């Protein structure tokens, strides 16, 4: 039994005879690695959960035994081994599949974009976690998209390269432990992280003040940033007493200033003393120099050289000479040691003061540190996506294939946060022009290396043009098994790895390296059987190794899993291998994974599509003219054999080729001819489809332009209407103003010429009503055809009625008017004076 004392002393290793245990501490858990069965048995009674597993090479040695503390608050990367060997096997298959897909290399590449050491470690751990749920994957994608938005905005950069998180963490530990103060470098690291978080908050607030929508666009990062509690006064205090180089400033305390001045004074005295002693002893053959031994000033002389001054011999060596401390320097050296001790004490007092101030904010500082690590991990994912121009995937659950409910997805840039795909999904997997991430990285490295080495421009240009070929994956929602055929080195295995890595990238919150937005289902696990699985330790051949891996995959895959099988049924008799491959694929289609993609050379597997709608065929295109693969996928077309045709073009004797064709059979030749026609038809269809997409894109652009023109025309019409209305309103206002002025003039003139009678008062009342109506802007009949009767005795009345069109003098108005109508029976006339019409008696008009 391993005792608690033994555990405490086993930081490097615990030895049980010839058996030993290694202990490894990670940021989240304590791992014990037992390197023999006896060591595992020795600690079997220790209160820890034991899990024997095979982990990826970058984490654990194969067949090692790991112990996980059951009290850890963090979820283990491996599932708790409650079910024993079953869950061990599940994790073995999952990690083995990720190793085959080279997921570890991609994790290292993504984490290299983190700007802090702890951020890189946390990024690797997050990417290697196999416990992501669908909702968690959506959150990770939303975080990545928000970080991309921040990069594009420019003002809120998540760059933490100036922060030393290791010093921050150690400073927090020392402050919590108590007793000893934090050191100056730790204090400056704390100030740096608080200051960086503070400026990040300021930049975010400025962006939100400019446009409030940025808060929602940056979610959930905006919430994470704004929730950080930062004590700005603590930053000021630290910078007041600690210099940028990590030393305590002289101004930090008066005691420190005095002690350092004393040290400088004593060192100056000792320097003068040593110079004086050396000058007195200087001869042609003498060699003396000043040395500092443990902080004490001494003189180094040759081995056989005698000195005239007395001193203490500190050391003597034939190679380095003799180290002598002059007796006259001993008191000064003692004082210097005491002064330096005073400096150290004064510095410790300053740092202790800082430690006490920090203790009030330890929890907030630790939360800020954790938030910075989280932001650094998110920034690494976003920076990787931007660097390789990835597209944000639309992630959905397999249950949505029936269109029973819609899914909230997180798209890139200015796309809506709700999925724009129809309820009835056309594709199970839609991934146009997708790149293998490691091949794209290797290509960029080669180009950069060629440029750095100063290669010729044509060589660099040719290398840049040799870009990796992207592949298209358009898998119908009805398809459960895709069979890919094609020649060796045609790109089948790369296609499998591209799909597997894309599925893991989308699940882990990374953008997929595709030219367009990707529609991809969420897979709970990605299983792969690719390459040579020969195992000498288990006495397994290549064929047996494949079968063992496929058997594990078949038993562990679920209805939400992705299964990738390379060269299924290979490594044994072709007939038996084909039969076994057909049976395996049919079992995966009936009750296995959500999607299975298999590559094969067996022609019999091509026929499964014609008997089961869950199957689909595809093949790798081959250029028979140049005898090279094009690395492009032809969908819906079964691959054909090119071995005989290639052999003929490579110069094999025609007799051998003819005999091979006869042995192969006429039926096979006819099938190949049919496949050739299908390939040509498929290529023509692809060209037409590409042309149709091009015209569709042009139509969409034209449609958008027409919509824009229509909107501008509407806006212009509305603007013109408003302009006309303003002009009419202004003209009406001007007319009313003129009319009011005329009425006021008439009233003033009438008041000056006569005293109003009762009838004249009635006229003025009518004028007032007319003025009020004009002010209200309501033109009435009374305004245009107002007839007012005025009874006034003229001074010189007319004796006979005028004719229509004559000009008469209206005494009450003091102006002339035109006769419009004459009523001889009533001796009344209708006259018009300006805009007013008046009905007058003959006696009310004067002589012309």
C-alpha positions in Angstrom: 0.0 0.0 0.0 1.3 3.5 -0.9 1.2 5.7 2.2 0.5 9.4 2.2 4.2 10.0 3.2 5.4 8.0 0.3 3.2 9.9 -2.1 4.4 13.2 -0.8 8.1 12.2 -1.4 7.3 10.7 -4.8 7.4 13.9 -6.8 10.0 12.5 -9.1 9.4 8.9 -8.5 8.6 6.2 -5.9 10.7 3.0 -6.0 9.4 -0.4 -4.9 12.4 -2.6 -5.4 12.9 -2.8 -9.2 9.5 -1.3 -9.8 8.9 2.4 -10.0 6.2 5.0 -10.4 6.4 8.4 -12.1 4.2 11.3 -10.8 3.3 14.1 -13.2 1.4 17.2 -12.3 -0.7 18.9 -14.9 -2.8 22.1 -14.5 -5.9 20.1 -13.9 -4.9 16.8 -12.4 -2.2 14.6 -10.8 -1.1 11.6 -12.9 0.8 8.5 -11.7 2.4 6.4 -14.3 3.2 2.8 -13.3 5.8 1.3 -15.4 5.2 -2.3 -14.4 2.4 -4.5 -13.1 4.1 -4.8 -9.7 4.1 -1.1 -9.3 0.4 -0.9 -10.1 -0.3 -3.6 -7.6 1.7 -1.8 -4.9 -0.5 1.2 -5.2 -3.8 -0.7 -5.7 -5.0 0.3 -2.2 -4.3 4.0 -2.8 -7.6 6.0 -2.8 -7.4 6.9 -6.5 -9.3 5.9 -9.5 -7.2 3.6 -11.8 -7.5 3.4 -15.5 -5.2 1.4 -17.7 -5.3 2.9 -21.1 -3.4 3.6 -24.3 -3.2 7.3 -24.9 -1.9 9.3 -27.8 1.9 9.4 -28.1 2.2 13.0 -27.2 0.4 12.4 -23.8 1.2 8.9 -22.5 3.3 5.9 -23.4 1.4 3.0 -24.7 0.2 0.5 -22.2 0.9 2.8 -19.3 -1.2 2.8 -16.1 -2.7 6.2 -15.1 -4.3 7.1 -11.8 -6.9 9.9 -11.6 -7.9 11.6 -8.4 -11.6 11.1 -7.8 -11.7 14.4 -5.9 -10.6 16.5 -8.9 -13.1 19.2 -9.9 -12.1 19.0 -13.5 -13.4 16.3 -16.0 -10.9 13.7 -16.9 -9.8 13.5 -20.5 -10.5 9.9 -20.3 -13.9 8.5 -19.2 -14.1 7.3 -15.6 -13.5 3.6 -15.8 -16.7 2.5 -14.2 -17.3 -0.1 -16.9 -13.8 -1.4 -16.9 -12.4 -2.6 -20.2 -15.4 -1.4 -22.3 -14.8 2.3 -21.7 -11.1 1.7 -21.9 -11.6 0.2 -25.4 -13.8 3.0 -26.4 -11.2 5.6 -25.6 -8.5 3.5 -27.1 -10.4 3.5 -30.5 -11.2 7.2 -30.3 -7.6 8.3 -29.5 -6.2 5.8 -31.9 -8.4 7.2 -34.7 -7.3 10.8 -33.9 -3.7 9.7 -33.9 -4.2 8.2 -37.4 -5.8 11.4 -38.6 -2.8 13.3 -37.2 -5.1 15.4 -35.0 -2.2 15.9 -32.6 -0.2 17.8 -35.3 -3.2 20.0 -36.0 -3.6 20.7 -32.3 0.0 21.8 -32.1 -0.5 24.0 -35.1 -3.6 25.7 -33.7 -2.1 26.2 -30.2 1.0 27.8 -31.7 -1.2 30.8 -32.5 -1.8 31.4 -28.7 0.3 34.2 -27.3 1.0 32.8 -23.8 2.5 29.5 -22.7 -0.5 28.7 -20.5 -2.8 29.6 -23.4 -1.0 27.1 -25.6 -1.4 24.3 -23.0 -5.0 25.1 -22.4 -5.7 25.2 -26.2 -4.2 21.7 -26.7 -6.2 20.4 -23.8 -9.4 21.9 -25.1 -8.9 20.5 -28.6 -8.0 17.1 -27.3 -11.2 16.9 -25.1 -13.6 14.3 -26.4 -16.4 15.3 -24.1 -17.8 18.2 -26.2 -21.6 18.2 -26.4 -23.5 19.7 -29.4 -24.4 22.8 -27.4 -20.8 23.2 -26.2 -19.6 23.0 -29.8 -22.0 25.7 -30.8 -20.7 27.9 -28.0 -17.1 27.3 -29.1 -18.0 28.3 -32.7 -19.7 31.4 -31.4 -16.6 32.4 -29.5 -14.4 31.9 -32.5 -16.7 33.9 -34.7 -16.8 36.7 -32.1 -13.0 36.7 -32.0 -12.9 36.9 -35.8 -15.2 39.9 -35.6 -12.8 41.5 -33.1 -9.9 41.0 -35.4 -11.8 42.5 -38.3 -12.8 45.5 -36.2 -9.2 46.1 -35.3 -9.6 48.1 -32.1 -10.2 45.1 -29.8 -7.2 42.9 -30.4 -6.7 39.9 -28.1 -3.0 40.0 -27.9 -1.5 38.9 -24.6 2.1 38.3 -25.7 3.4 40.9 -23.1 2.0 38.9 -20.2 3.9 36.2 -18.3 1.1 34.1 -17.0 3.5 31.7 -15.2 4.8 34.6 -13.1 1.2 35.7 -12.4 0.2 32.2 -11.2 3.3 31.9 -9.0 2.7 35.3 -7.6 -0.8 34.4 -6.7 0.4 31.2 -5.0 3.0 33.0 -3.0 0.5 35.7 -1.9 -2.0 33.1 -0.8 0.6 31.1 1.0 1.6 34.0 3.2 4.8 34.5 5.1 7.0 35.4 2.2 6.3 38.3 -0.1 6.0 38.1 -3.9 9.0 39.0 -5.9 9.3 42.1 -8.1 9.0 40.3 -11.4 5.8 38.6 -10.2 4.4 42.0 -9.1 5.1 43.5 -12.5 3.5 40.5 -14.2 0.3 41.1 -12.1 0.4 44.7 -13.1 0.9 43.8 -16.8 -2.1 41.5 -16.9 -4.4 43.9 -15.0 -3.3 46.8 -17.3 -3.8 44.7 -20.4 -7.3 43.7 -19.3 -8.1 47.3 -18.4 -7.1 48.6 -21.8 -9.1 45.8 -23.5 -12.2 46.9 -21.6 -11.6 50.5 -22.6 -11.3 49.6 -26.3 -14.4 47.5 -26.1 -16.3 50.3 -24.4 -15.2 52.7 -27.1 -16.4 50.4 -29.8 -19.7 49.9 -28.1 -20.1 53.7 -27.7 -19.4 54.1 -31.4 -22.0 51.4 -32.3 -24.0 49.6 -29.7 -24.5 46.6 -32.0 -20.8 45.6 -31.4 -21.7 44.3 -28.0 -24.0 41.6 -29.5 -21.6 40.9 -32.3 -18.7 40.3 -29.9 -20.9 38.1 -27.6 -20.0 36.1 -25.6 -16.5 37.6 -25.5 -17.9 41.1 -24.7 -19.6 39.7 -21.6 -16.5 37.9 -20.5 -14.3 41.0 -20.9 -16.8 43.4 -19.2 -17.2 41.0 -16.2 -13.4 41.3 -15.3 -12.9 43.2 -12.1 -9.8 45.3 -12.3 -8.2 47.3 -9.4 -6.5 50.2 -11.3 -5.2 51.6 -8.1 -3.2 48.4 -7.4 -1.6 48.8 -10.9 -0.6 52.3 -10.0 0.9 51.3 -6.7 2.9 48.5 -8.3 4.3 50.8 -11.0 5.2 53.4 -8.4 7.5 51.1 -6.5 8.7 48.6 -9.2 10.7 49.5 -12.2 10.1 48.1 -15.7 13.3 45.9 -15.4 11.8 44.2 -12.3 13.8 46.0 -9.6 12.4 48.0 -6.7 12.7 51.7 -7.2 14.8 53.9 -4.9 11.7 56.0 -4.3 9.8 53.1 -2.9 10.8 53.9 0.6 13.2 56.2 2.4 14.9 53.3 4.2 15.7 51.7 0.8 17.1 55.0 -0.6 19.4 55.4 2.5 20.6 51.8 2.3 21.4 52.0 -1.4 23.2 55.3 -1.0 25.3 53.6 1.8 26.1 50.7 -0.5 27.3 53.1 -3.3 29.4 55.1 -0.8 31.1 52.0 0.6 31.7 50.5 -2.9 33.3 53.8 -3.9 35.6 53.7 -0.9 36.5 50.1 -1.6 37.3 50.9 -5.2 39.6 53.8 -4.2 41.3 51.6 -1.7 41.9 48.7 -4.1 43.2 51.1 -6.8 45.7 52.6 -4.2 46.9 49.1 -3.2 47.3 47.9 -6.7 49.3 51.1 -7.7 51.7 50.6 -4.8 52.3 47.0 -5.8 52.5 47.6 -9.6 55.8 46.3 -11.1 56.7 45.3 -14.6 56.2 41.6 -13.9 53.3 41.9 -11.4 49.7 41.0 -12.2 47.0 42.3 -9.9 43.3 42.7 -10.4 40.2 43.4 -8.3 37.9 40.5 -7.6 34.5 40.1 -5.9 34.1 37.0 -3.9 30.7 36.5 -2.2 30.2 40.2 -2.2 33.6 41.1 -0.7 36.2 43.1 -2.5 39.5 41.2 -2.9 42.7 41.3 -5.0 43.7 38.5 -7.3 47.5 38.1 -7.6 49.8 35.6 -9.4 50.7 32.3 -7.7 54.3 33.1 -6.8 53.9 36.9 -6.5 54.5 38.5 -3.1 52.6 41.5 -1.9 53.6 44.2 0.6 50.1 44.6 2.1 48.7 42.3 4.7 45.6 40.4 4.0 43.5 37.2 4.4 44.2 34.4 1.9 40.8 33.3 0.7 42.0 30.8 -1.9 45.1 29.7 -3.8 45.2 27.9 -7.1 47.9 27.3 -9.6 45.6 28.2 -12.4 43.8 31.2 -11.1 46.3 32.6 -8.6 45.8 33.8 -5.0 42.7 35.6 -3.8 43.6 38.0 -1.0 41.3 40.2 1.0 43.4 43.2 2.3 43.1 43.7 6.1 42.4 47.4 5.4 39.4 46.4 3.3 37.9 44.0 5.9 35.9 46.7 7.9 34.6 48.2 4.7 33.6 44.8 3.4 31.8 44.1 6.7 29.9 47.4 6.5 29.1 46.7 2.8 27.6 43.4 3.7 25.5 45.0 6.4 24.4 47.7 4.0 23.4 45.2 1.4 21.4 43.3 4.0 19.6 46.6 4.8 18.8 47.0 1.1 17.4 43.5 0.9 15.3 44.1 4.0 14.0 47.4 2.7 13.1 45.7 -0.6 11.4 42.9 1.2 9.3 45.4 3.2 8.2 47.1 0.0 7.3 43.7 -1.6 5.5 42.7 1.6 3.4 45.9 1.4 2.5 45.0 -2.2 1.6 41.5 -1.1 -0.7 42.8 1.6 -2.4 45.1 -0.9 -2.8 42.2 -3.4 -4.4 39.9 -0.9 -7.6 42.0 -1.0 -7.9 41.3 -4.8 -6.5 37.8 -5.1 -9.8 36.3 -6.3 -10.4 39.0 -8.8 -6.9 38.7 -10.1 -7.2 35.0 -10.5 -10.5 35.4 -12.4 -8.8 37.9 -14.7 -5.9 35.4 -15.2 -8.4 32.6 -16.1 -10.3 34.9 -18.4 -7.1 35.9 -20.2 -6.2 32.3 -20.7 -9.7 31.6 -22.1 -9.5 34.6 -24.4 -6.0 33.5 -25.5 -7.4 30.1 -26.4 -10.3 31.6 -28.3 -8.0 34.0 -30.1 -5.7 31.1 -31.2 -8.7 29.4 -32.8 -9.7 32.7 -34.5 -6.2 33.6 -35.7 -5.7 30.1 -37.2 -9.0 30.4 -39.0 -8.1 33.9 -40.4 -4.5 32.8 -41.3 -5.7 29.9 -43.4 -9.0 31.6 -44.5 -11.3 29.1 -43.0 -15.1 29.3 -43.3 -17.4 29.1 -40.3 -19.3 25.8 -40.4 -23.0 25.4 -40.0 -23.3 22.7 -37.4 -26.5 20.7 -36.9 -27.7 17.5 -35.2 -28.5 14.4 -37.1 -32.1 14.5 -35.7 -32.7 17.6 -37.8 -32.5 15.7 -41.1 -36.2 15.1 -40.9 -36.9 18.8 -40.5 -38.7 18.4 -37.2 -37.2 21.6 -35.7 -34.8 24.3 -36.7 -31.3 24.8 -35.2 -29.5 27.8 -34.0 -26.2 28.0 -35.8 -23.4 30.4 -35.5 -22.2 31.8 -38.9 -19.3 34.0 -39.7 -19.1 37.7 -40.6 -22.4 39.5 -41.0 -24.5 36.3 -41.5 -27.6 35.8 -39.4 -27.3 33.7 -36.2 -30.2 31.5 -37.3 -29.7 28.8 -39.8 -30.8 29.8 -43.3 -31.0 26.2 -44.6 -34.5 24.8 -45.4 -36.1 22.4 -43.0 -35.8 19.6 -45.5 -32.0 19.3 -45.8 -30.6 18.5 -49.2 -27.1 17.5 -47.9 -25.9 15.4 -45.1 -22.4 16.9 -45.7 -21.8 19.9 -47.8 -18.2 20.9 -48.0 -17.1 22.6 -51.3 -13.4 23.0 -52.1 -12.1 21.8 -48.7 -8.4 21.6 -48.0 -6.5 19.2 -45.9 -5.2 21.6 -43.1 -1.8 19.9 -42.7 -1.1 19.9 -46.5 -2.0 23.5 -46.7 0.3 24.3 -43.8 3.1 22.3 -45.4 2.7 24.1 -48.7 2.9 27.5 -47.0 6.0 26.4 -45.1 7.7 25.3 -48.3 7.0 28.6 -50.0 8.2 30.6 -47.0 11.4 28.4 -46.8 12.1 29.0 -50.5 11.7 32.7 -50.2 13.9 32.8 -47.1 16.6 30.8 -48.7 16.6 33.2 -51.6 15.6 30.8 -54.3 15.1 32.0 -57.9 11.8 33.8 -58.6 10.6 31.2 -61.2 11.2 28.4 -58.6 9.2 30.3 -56.0 6.5 31.0 -58.5 6.3 27.4 -59.5 6.1 26.3 -55.9 3.3 28.8 -55.2 1.3 27.5 -58.1 1.7 23.9 -56.9 -1.1 24.6 -54.5 -2.9 21.6 -52.8 -5.9 20.5 -54.7 -9.2 21.1 -52.8 -11.9 18.4 -52.8 -15.6 18.7 -52.9 -17.9 16.7 -50.7 -21.6 16.8 -51.5 -23.2 13.8 -49.7 -27.0 13.5 -49.9 -29.0 13.3 -46.6 -30.2 9.9 -47.7 -26.6 8.5 -48.0 -25.2 6.5 -45.1 -22.3 4.8 -46.8 -20.0 6.4 -49.4 -17.7 4.1 -51.4 -14.7 5.8 -53.1 -12.7 4.0 -55.7 -9.7 5.0 -57.7 -6.0 4.3 -58.4 -3.3 4.2 -55.8 -1.8 7.7 -54.9 -5.0 9.1 -56.3 -5.9 11.0 -53.1 -8.4 8.6 -51.5 -6.7 8.6 -48.2 -6.3 12.3 -48.1 -10.0 12.7 -48.8 -10.8 10.5 -45.8 -8.5 12.5 -43.5 -9.8 15.8 -44.8 -13.4 14.8 -43.9 -12.3 13.4 -40.5 -10.3 16.5 -39.6 -13.0 18.8 -40.8 -15.5 17.1 -38.5 -13.2 17.4 -35.5 -12.5 21.0 -36.3 -16.1 22.0 -36.5 -16.8 20.1 -33.2 -13.9 21.9 -31.5 -14.9 25.4 -32.5 -12.5 25.8 -35.5 -13.4 27.1 -38.9 -13.1 24.5 -41.7 -10.6 25.3 -44.5 -13.2 25.6 -47.2 -13.9 28.2 -49.9 -17.6 28.5 -48.8 -19.7 28.0 -45.8 -19.8 24.3 -44.7 -22.8 22.4 -43.7 -21.7 19.5 -41.5 -23.4 17.3 -38.9 -22.2 17.2 -35.3 -20.4 13.8 -34.8 -20.1 12.5 -31.3 -17.0 10.5 -32.3 -14.7 10.1 -35.4 -13.4 6.6 -35.9 -10.8 5.8 -38.5 -9.0 2.7 -39.8 -6.3 4.0 -42.1 -2.9 2.7 -42.9 -0.9 -0.3 -41.7 -2.2 -1.6 -38.4 0.3 -4.4 -38.1 1.1 -5.2 -34.4 4.2 -7.3 -33.6 3.5 -7.1 -29.9 0.1 -8.7 -30.3 1.2 -11.1 -33.1 -1.3 -9.4 -35.6 -0.8 -9.3 -39.3 -1.9 -6.2 -41.3 -5.2 -7.9 -42.2 -5.8 -8.9 -38.6 -4.9 -5.5 -37.3 -7.4 -3.9 -39.6 -10.1 -6.4 -38.6 -9.4 -5.8 -34.9 -9.7 -2.0 -35.4 -12.9 -2.3 -37.5 -14.4 -4.7 -35.0 -13.8 -2.1 -32.2 -15.2 0.7 -34.4 -18.3 -1.4 -35.3 -19.1 -2.1 -31.6 -18.5 1.5 -30.4 -19.9 3.6 -33.2 -23.3 5.2 -32.6 -26.0 6.8 -34.8 -24.1 10.1 -34.5 -20.6 8.8 -35.4 -18.4 9.2 -38.4 -16.5 6.1 -39.6 -13.6 6.3 -42.1 -12.3 3.0 -43.6 -9.4 2.9 -45.9 -9.0 -0.1 -48.3 -11.8 -2.1 -46.7 -11.4 -5.8 -47.3 -7.8 -5.5 -48.5 -4.9 -7.7 -47.3 -6.5 -11.1 -48.0 -8.0 -13.1 -50.9 -9.7 -10.6 -53.2 -13.0 -12.6 -53.3 -13.2 -13.1 -49.6 -12.1 -9.6 -48.9 -14.8 -8.2 -51.2 -17.4 -10.3 -49.6 -16.3 -9.3 -46.1 -16.1 -5.6 -47.2 -19.7 -5.7 -48.6 -21.0 -7.3 -45.4 -19.2 -4.7 -43.2 -20.5 -1.8 -45.2 -24.1 -3.1 -45.2 -23.9 -3.5 -41.4 -22.8 0.1 -41.0 -25.6 1.2 -43.4 -28.3 -0.7 -41.5 -27.5 -0.1 -37.9 -24.1 1.6 -37.7 -22.8 5.1 -37.9 -24.4 8.3 -39.2 -21.9 8.4 -42.1 -19.4 5.8 -43.3 -16.9 6.6 -46.0 -14.8 3.7 -47.3 -12.2 3.5 -50.0 -11.7 0.2 -51.9 -10.2 -1.4 -55.0 -12.9 -4.2 -55.0 -15.2 -3.7 -57.9 -18.0 -5.7 -56.2 -18.5 -2.9 -53.6 -19.5 -0.5 -56.4 -22.7 -2.5 -57.0 -24.1 -1.9 -53.5 -25.5 1.5 -54.6 -27.9 -0.2 -57.1 -29.4 -2.4 -54.5 -29.5 -0.1 -51.5 -30.4 3.6 -51.5 -28.2 4.2 -48.5 -25.1 3.7 -50.6 -23.4 6.2 -53.0 -20.4 5.8 -55.3 -17.6 8.2 -56.1 -14.2 7.9 -57.7 -11.0 9.7 -58.0 -10.5 11.3 -61.4 -7.4 10.1 -63.4 -5.8 11.9 -66.3 -5.1 9.1 -68.8 -3.3 11.4 -71.2 -0.6 12.5 -68.6 -1.0 9.3 -66.6 -1.5 11.4 -63.4 -4.3 11.6 -60.8 -6.1 14.9 -60.7 -7.1 14.4 -57.0 -10.7 15.4 -57.8 -13.8 13.5 -56.9 -16.4 12.4 -59.4 -19.7 11.9 -57.7 -22.1 9.2 -58.6 -19.6 7.4 -60.8 -18.0 4.1 -59.8 -14.3 3.9 -60.4 -12.8 1.7 -63.1 -9.6 -0.1 -63.5 -6.8 1.7 -65.3 -4.0 -0.8 -64.8 -4.1 -2.4 -68.3 -4.4 0.9 -70.1 -1.6 2.5 -68.1 0.6 -0.6 -68.7 0.0 -0.2 -72.5 0.9 3.5 -72.4 4.0 2.8 -70.3 5.3 0.5 -73.1 4.4 -3.0 -72.0 4.5 -5.4 -75.0 1.3 -5.4 -76.9 1.1 -9.2 -76.7 1.1 -9.0 -72.9 -1.5 -6.3 -72.9 -3.8 -8.1 -75.3 -3.5 -11.3 -73.3 -4.3 -9.4 -70.2 -7.4 -7.9 -71.8 -8.6 -11.4 -72.9 -8.0 -12.8 -69.4 -9.8 -9.8 -67.8 -12.8 -10.5 -70.0 -14.9 -8.8 -72.5 -17.7 -8.1 -70.0 -15.2 -6.1 -67.8 -14.1 -4.2 -70.8 -17.7 -3.3 -71.6 -18.3 -2.2 -68.1 -15.2 0.0 -68.3 -16.5 1.5 -71.5 -19.8 2.3 -69.8 -17.9 3.8 -66.9 -15.9 5.9 -69.3 -19.1 7.2 -70.8 -20.5 8.0 -67.4 -17.3 9.8 -66.5 -17.5 11.9 -69.6 -21.1 12.6 -68.9 -20.3 13.5 -65.4 -17.5 15.8 -66.4 -19.8 17.5 -68.9 -22.4 17.8 -66.2 -19.9 19.3 -63.9 -18.9 21.9 -66.5 -22.5 22.7 -67.1 -23.2 22.9 -63.4 -20.2 25.2 -63.0 -21.5 27.4 -65.8 -25.0 27.4 -64.3 -23.6 28.4 -60.9 -21.6 31.1 -62.6 -24.7 32.5 -64.4 -26.7 32.0 -61.2 -24.2 34.1 -59.3 -24.4 36.8 -62.1 -28.2 36.7 -61.8 -28.0 37.1 -58.1 -25.7 40.1 -58.5 -28.0 41.6 -61.1 -31.0 41.0 -58.9 -29.2 42.7 -56.0 -28.4 45.6 -58.3 -32.0 45.9 -59.5 -33.2 45.8 -55.9 -30.8 48.6 -55.1 -31.9 50.6 -58.1 -35.6 50.1 -57.2 -34.9 51.2 -53.7 -33.1 54.3 -54.9 -35.9 55.2 -57.3 -38.4 54.9 -54.5 -36.3 57.0 -52.2 -35.9 59.6 -55.0 -39.7 59.7 -55.6 -40.4 60.1 -52.0 -37.8 62.9 -51.8 -39.3 64.7 -54.8 -42.8 64.5 -53.3 -41.6 65.9 -50.0 -39.7 68.7 -51.9 -42.9 69.6 -53.9 -44.9 69.6 -50.7 -42.4 71.9 -49.1 -42.5 74.3 -52.1 -46.3 74.3 -52.0 -46.3 74.9 -48.3 -43.9 77.8 -48.6 -45.9 79.4 -51.5 -49.1 79.1 -49.5 -47.4 80.7 -46.5 -46.2 83.5 -48.7 -49.7 84.0 -50.2 -51.3 84.1 -46.8 -48.7 86.7 -45.7 -49.5 88.9 -48.7 -53.2 88.5 -48.2 -53.0 89.5 -44.5 -51.0 92.5 -45.4 -53.6 93.7 -48.0 -56.4 93.2 -45.5 -54.6 95.2 -42.9 -54.0 98.0 -45.5 -57.7 98.0 -46.5 -58.8 98.2 -42.9 -56.4 101.1 -42.2 -57.6 103.0 -45.2 -61.3 102.4 -44.4 -60.8 103.6 -40.8 -59.2 106.8 -42.0 -61.9 107.8 -44.6 -65.1 107.3 -42.7 -66.8 106.3 -39.4 -68.4 102.9 -39.8 -72.2 102.6 -39.9 -74.0 99.4 -39.0 -73.7 98.1 -42.5 -70.1 98.9 -42.6 -69.5 97.1 -39.3 -71.1 94.1 -41.0 -68.6 94.4 -43.8 -65.7 94.6 -41.3 -67.0 91.5 -39.6 -67.1 89.7 -42.9 -63.5 90.8 -43.5 -62.5 89.5 -40.1 -64.1 86.1 -40.8 -62.3 86.1 -44.2 -59.0 86.8 -42.5 -59.5 84.0 -40.0 -60.3 81.5 -42.7 -57.2 82.6 -44.6 -55.0 82.1 -41.5 -56.5 78.6 -41.0 -55.4 77.8 -44.6 -59.0 76.6 -45.5 -60.0 78.2 -48.8 -63.8 78.5 -48.7 -66.3 79.8 -51.1 -66.6 83.0 -49.1 -62.9 83.7 -49.9 -63.4 83.5 -53.6 -67.0 84.7 -54.1 -67.5 86.7 -51.0 -70.4 89.1 -51.5 -70.8 91.8 -49.0 -73.6 94.3 -48.9 -72.6 97.8 -48.1 -75.1 100.4 -47.4 -73.6 103.8 -47.6 -74.9 107.1 -48.8 -72.5 108.2 -51.5 -71.5 111.7 -51.8 -72.3 111.7 -55.5 -74.6 108.9 -56.4 -75.0 107.6 -60.0 -78.4 108.3 -61.6 -78.4 105.4 -64.0 -77.2 101.8 -63.9 -73.8 101.1 -65.4 -73.1 98.3 -68.0 -71.2 95.1 -67.4 -67.4 95.8 -67.7 -67.7 99.4 -66.6 -65.4 100.8 -63.9 -67.2 102.4 -61.0 -66.0 104.1 -57.8 -66.8 102.2 -54.5 -67.0 104.9 -51.9 -66.8 102.5 -48.9 -63.5 101.1 -50.2 -62.1 104.2 -51.7 -61.1 102.4 -54.9 -62.4 101.4 -58.3 -64.1 98.1 -59.1 -65.2 96.3 -62.3 -68.9 95.7 -62.9 -69.6 91.9 -63.2 -73.4 91.8 -63.3 -76.3 94.2 -63.3 -79.8 93.5 -61.8 -82.0 96.2 -63.1 -85.2 95.0 -61.3 -83.5 95.4 -57.9 -81.1 98.2 -59.0 -78.2 96.2 -57.7 -74.8 95.5 -59.3 -72.0 92.9 -58.6 -68.6 94.4 -58.7 -65.0 92.9 -58.2 -62.3 94.9 -56.4 -59.2 92.8 -56.4 -60.0 89.4 -54.9 -63.3 90.6 -53.4 -66.7 90.6 -55.0 -69.3 93.0 -53.6 -73.1 93.4 -54.2 -74.0 97.1 -54.1 -77.0 99.3 -54.5 -77.0 102.0 -57.2 -76.8 104.6 -54.4 -73.6 103.0 -53.0 -71.4 103.7 -56.1 -70.1 107.0 -57.1 -69.5 108.6 -60.4 -66.7 107.2 -62.5 
